[in-house]
Structure formats: structure tokens, C-alpha cells
Amino acid sequence: MTGGAGFIGSHLVDRLVDQGDDVTVLDDFSTGRRSNIRDHAERDTVRIIEGTILDEALVETLADGCDRVFHLAAAVGVAHIIANPLGSIQVNSRGTENVLTACAHHERKVLIASSSEVYGRGGQVPMHEDDDRILGSTVIPRWSYATAKALDEHLLLAHAAQGLRGVIVRYFNIYGPRMDPQGYGSVMATFLRQALTREPLTVYGDGLQTRCFTYIDDCIDGTMLAMELPSAEGQVFNVGNAATETAIAELARRVIETTGSPSSIVHETYESHFGKGFEDTRRRVPSAARASEGLGWTARVDLDAGLRRTLESWEQQDSG
């Protein structure tokens, strides 16, 4: 597995270990954390390789030793993409090309984790896997992430047309225990950190932009089903909780209520944080029909329950 020390990847490692799999993790620890998989390392249930998916020879060797590959390694988070667009593009495109080439060479089944960012600005909602993509100008750095992830999907589908067994999942705002408290790619993590430290919760723009938040357990369920079912091969699946469309300002209020924080809510311009010319998506709502029909997957954890579980995990971590 690539990116196995990250937020989502480490939960996937847990699931695989629980079902008796031997797991090899490749991670450069740029955003992944050793603490996420420390217990597995101490029990020797997981082999951990520190390295990058840009190392073609390393990826080739590791793919040869596996029977299937979960590819989750990526440069993520709008702030990171804007700060280092070149490095992000290289990891998200060239790195994925290395993984897919190695899997094709050794005939290993592969799942790649894509993103709702692929839809770009979005058109109609809910967003279906086969909908057109609507992107902004190439001079706006944030769209480079959407473009790179779309290229990843094109690469897998092109390999699949030549016999590679592979599947794509598009994640929609995954949250839960082990999110990075600095919120590198998650408004949820940022709000929780700000609430717990009694800082004002920062909402950009008018706060009426909406997202659909998907709890980590539901995400892992969908990911595992996509990998396990032969009928899913060669397809793209949204993994998102369509029932949780929530305005960002409303999310801030619910985080404050759940944490009991005295924090206030402040509104700032996008430009003040992301720079001039930043563009956001007004609504991002998945259609879960294909995942429901093709995988038998439905998100089960509602936003309030997921918030409580996430908060409890953060409090336990602090007390430990």
C-alpha cells in the first residue's frame, strides 16, 4: 500500500490486518505519521518502507512482492498544492504512473484513490461518475490537483483497456480519527482544532458553500468493496455520504456545539489565505447510486455521530 501512514491509509491498514492480510506500507512521511501505524510496527504485523512513489525501481520491487496494491499516496490539501504546485503535480502524476506501470508489469490488481476535486467547479448535482468536468484556468494553481488526479484515472483506465485489473474510488471529504490536527486537507480538522484550542473558527467567503462529509469507517468499507468485487474492475465509484450536504458555516456551528467550545466564528476572504485568484466550488454533492448498486455500499454514519466519534478520539489521544 502506498500512503499507508496517512489518515485514510492507516485505517485501511487496520482493516487489512484485522482480516489477516500481510501489509507492506510505502510512505515518505511528508504528511503521513508514524504514530498512525506504530502499533502494527511494534507487533511486526506491517512492513514499513520509507520511500517515495517517485522511486521507480523501489515501486517496481515492492509491487512484485504483493498480490494487490492500494494506491493512496498523493500530495493533498489545497494549501499544499498552491505552495508547491510542481512537486504536487510530479507526485500525483509521475508517481501514479510508476505504480500503475509496476502493477501492469507484475499483473497485480490495483485500486487508486482519487478525489471529488476531479469534478472541478462542478456542474449539476448530485455529481455522477460520468459527468463532464468543469475546471478553471491553468493559471489558477488549485486546478492542477484536479487535473493530476484526472490523469491518474485516465492512466488506470488506459491500462485496464490492456488487461490491468484496477478500480478507482473518488473520495468526498473524508473525516474521522487521525485527521491531521493542522487540517492540511480538511476543513473538519481545522474547525475541530480551532474549537478545542478556543480559537475563532475561520470560515472563508460567506460560508454557504457546501460539502458532503464521509466518516472514515464508511470510506474504508467502500474502498474494500471496490477492491474485492471483480465486477467493480475498470470502473469509477464515488465514495461519499450524499445525505450530509452541509454548508461550511453550519459545520462550524455544529463543531462548536459538539465540542462545547466558546469559540466564535469569523469570516475571511479566500484571498487572505490562499492568495489572489483563488476559486472554490460552491456545491460538491456525490451521487452514491453506482456504489450502492455496484458495490452494495451505503454510508451509515451521520454527521453528528461522526463528529462525536472524532472528538472522542482526539480527547483520548490528548489524555494518553
C-alpha positions, 0 to 999 in steps of 0.5 A: 500500500502506498500512503499507508501512514496517512489518515485514510491509509492507516485505517485501511491498514487496520482493516487489512490486518484485522482480516489477516492480510500481510501489509507492506506500507510505502510512505515518505512521511511528508504528511503521513505519521508514524504514530498512525501505524506504530502499533502494527510496527511494534507487533511486526504485523506491517512492513514499513518502507520509507520511500517515495512513489517517485522511486521507480525501481523501489515501486517496481520491487515492492509491487512484485512482492504483493498480490494487490496494491492500494494506491493512496499516496498523493500530495493533498490539501489545497494549501499544499498544492498552491505552495508547491504546485510542481512537486504536487503535480510530479507526485500525483502524476509521475508517481501514479504512473510508476505504480500503475506501470509496476502493477501492469508489469507484475499483473497485480490488481490495483485500486487508486484513490482519487478525489471529488476535486476531479469534478472541478467547479462542478456542474449539476448535482448530485455529481455522477461518475460520468459527468463532464468536468468543469475546471478553471484556468491553468493559471489558477494553481488549485486546478492542477490537483484536479487535473493530476488526479484526472490523469491518474484515472485516465492512466488506470483506465488506459491500462485496464483497456490492456488487461490491468485489473484496477478500480478507482474510488473518488473520495468526498471529504473524508473525516474521522480519527487521525485527521491531521490536527493542522487540517492540511486537507480538511476543513473538519480538522481545522474547525475541530482544532480551532474549537478545542484550542478556543480559537475563532473558527475561520470560515472563508467567503460567506460560508454557504458553500457546501460539502458532503462529509464521509466518516472514515469507517464508511470510506474504508468499507467502500474502498474494500468493496471496490477492491474485492468485487471483480465486477467493480474492475475498470470502473469509477465509484464515488465514495461519499455520504450524499445525505450530509450536504452541509454548508461550511458555516453550519459545520462550524456551528455544529463543531462548536456545539459538539465540542462545547467550545466558546469559540466564535466564528469569523469570516475571511476572504479566500484571498487572505489565505490562499492568495489572489485568484483563488476559486472554490466550488460552491456545491460538491454533492456525490451521487452514491447510486453506482456504489450502492448498486455496484458495490452494495455500499451505503454510508451509515454514519451521520454527521453528528455521530461522526463528529462525536466519534472524532472528538472522542478520539482526539480527547483520548489521544490528548489524555494518553 
